[in-house]
Each structure stands twice: as structure tokens, then as C-alpha cells.
């Protein structure tokens, strides 16, 4: 499933790595013995002065306005440990500028109640219930539409009021996590972006500098409208990166950065991509390597609206590498060293890499990126320059579905996929043989 664009880069010298996809939306099963409770039935009965929906609205307003007292006024104090966790969570996000927050009870689904939810409900205080809540927020200046995810909260009536009394994961899977769910967020503004991090502010300067250096270089190649503003999230460890991305930590131990954003969306009506950085991996790169990686990731951000689910990974990653390496001064032999070693051993690729070749665990991952970079560089060199490469990319990502790639070969490059592949194989041999 490839609902999100994810450009992933390895810490190996100037070698790009796999991709991560994630979608946090969707509908979820109703919880607990009170699964049928809806917003309308949680009313002023029994002397309650507000509904759950009204309490959640106050909670959202408090988060947006950074009103700690008002936020804690929605939290039950019967469980000191939970209340302390809510204080910490509020403080974690206190530096982040939000212009929207929303919590809404979802519509429950039929199909039975998860056993874990039934067990939880039996332990709750009388009148309490767990329910899935749709959460959305928007970061000021970056998200033109809300980011959406779901969480499960428990609600308890106390002295005529509804309060949040706990949280719960009904599936046994890792719940959605934002940066502020992991630790206290620090903030540093750049000319071309905003850096949010779990490391001290001084440690964020390197990322701000890389963003400001690379955005104009990406823009010079892409030459089409985009925000020219980048949102960076910096974790402390690979485990924290895995927590944000919902994967196993082992999948991220050699990854320096991941770009996460919805494919084919227009800047003016969508949430911004997040470039998530692993500082340990990023810090082990050379200065040139850091530039290449940031240029690669920012390219993914810039081309989002022209990247669709049918855009082949070799084209998406090849273009990002083409832009990232363009002004690096590195030789072909250095950039494509793994593929060069294969070619010298007689292992010339037969075809452009398929999407599955970009899995982070694939043993030939580096070669997949190197083959893709050479394909995009060949388009730029032999078919009319970088502008032709961009035109080809945009044509592939235009409306029409999977057939667009075949049309783009003919209409933009005046060739066929088969002819292009044959030419590319000879190009690989001539460049690396």
C-alpha cells in the first residue's frame, strides 16, 4: 500500500535508502459496552452541565491557545499518574504554533467489540466509557488543511461534568504518535522552513542551514509553484523515528531522513509534509552527504502535487537523487559505486527497478537508487536537459492513472518504455563499465 510518499535515505556515504508508507485515517470499531453511545445521548441527564463534545471543544481550544489551566480542567484528577502524563504532554507541545485543534467522537462500527475493550470497560468507574476520537490539528503557516489521526480516550462523569480519565489502544498495535507524544518539542525558524526537534535548539541550527541552502537549489530545477517552505521534525534516536513512523526500530537504524506526505495533493488544500530526521545517522554523513540528503528530501516535498500512486518509484527517487546530487561535485563512480561493482562483475541490470526493490530490507537497495538516478540523469542529458526530465515527471503524474507512464514516454520523450530501457542499459554499461 502506497498512500504516502516517503523518501528515505541511508547513512552510508551518499546512498539513498527505502521508503515508508503510512495512513493514520480510517474508521475504527466502536468500544466498550457503551459502544452505541453517541454525541446526542451524552446530554445534561443526571444534572450534568455539559456534553462530552462540549468538553472536547474546550480541550481543543485550550491546546490551540496554550491555556494550561483550561486544558487540565478537562482532565480527571482521580488518577495522579494519568494527570501527570497529561501535564507533560501539554508542556511537550507548548512551543508548537497551532491555528487549529479538534476532537470529535467518531461513528461506531458494527462487527463486535474487541475483547480488550470489553475487559477495560469492566474496570471503569460507573458511567465511564472508552470511545474512539477523531483528532485533527493544523500547524500555523505550514498546514493548509488539518492533519488527521485517531486516538481512544476514556470519559468519566465527575461532579456533573465529563472529564478525560485515560487513554486506551484497542488493537494491540502501536497507536499514532506525533513528535510531542515522544518528548518536549523545541523550535527553530529558518528562512525556508520550521525545524521542530527533541534536541536542544542549538542542535537544530544545522538542519535550518541545510534547508535554507537546498530550497533555492531544488526550486531552480523544479521551476513550478510550491510553498518553498519545509517542515522538519528531528528525533533523538532511531527508536523515536520508528515510533513516529509506526515501524520496527531496526528498519530505521541506517536511515538519516524520511519524507512523509500524502501523494498528489495541492499545497493550498493539504497538510504539509514532514521531513523526519534521525540526528545520529544524519550526523555521520559528510557535509556533501548532508546536502545531498536534504536536497533529495526537499525535492519530494516540492513535487508532491505531481506525484501519484502510479508514479514509479524509480522515477520519484531518481528525480530526488538527480536534484540532490546535481551540484555535489561527486563522480559517477562514487555516487553509483555499488552498481558499478555489479557491472564490473557482469551484472548489468535487465530492467528498471520495480517498486518492491525500494524496501528498506532489500539487499540491493543501494543499486535500486543508483539505477534510478542514472535513468533520470540520462533523460536530462539525452532528451533536452533538466526541463525535459521535469516535464516527463509531471506528465507521468497527471490525471489518467497508470497508463500515464506509457503516454509520457511517447509524448514527452518520443520513445517507448522498451526502447528507453534498452538505451538505459547501454548508458549504465558505458558510464560504469
Secondary structure, DSSP 8 states (H G I E B T S, - for coil): ---EE--EEESSTT-EE--------S-----STTTT--TTTSSSGGG--S-HHHHHHHHHHHHHHT-HHHHHTTB-SSSHHHHHHHHHHHHHTTTS-EEEEEEEE----SS---HHHHHHHHHS-TT-EEEEEEEEEEETTT-SS-EEEEEEEEEEEETTEEEEEEE--SSSS-----HHHHS--EEEEETTEEEEESS-GGGGHHHHHHHHHHHHHHHHHH-S-----EEEEEESSHHHHHHHHTS-GGGTTTEEEEEEEETT--GGGS---EEEEEHHHHHTS-HHHHHHHHHHHHHHHHTGGG--TTS-HHHHHHHHHHHHHTTS---HHHHTHHHHHHHHTT---SS---GGGG-TT-TTHHHHHHHHHHHHHHHHHHTTSHHHHHHHHHHHTSTTGGGHHHHHHHHTTSS-HHHHHHHHHHHHHHHH-
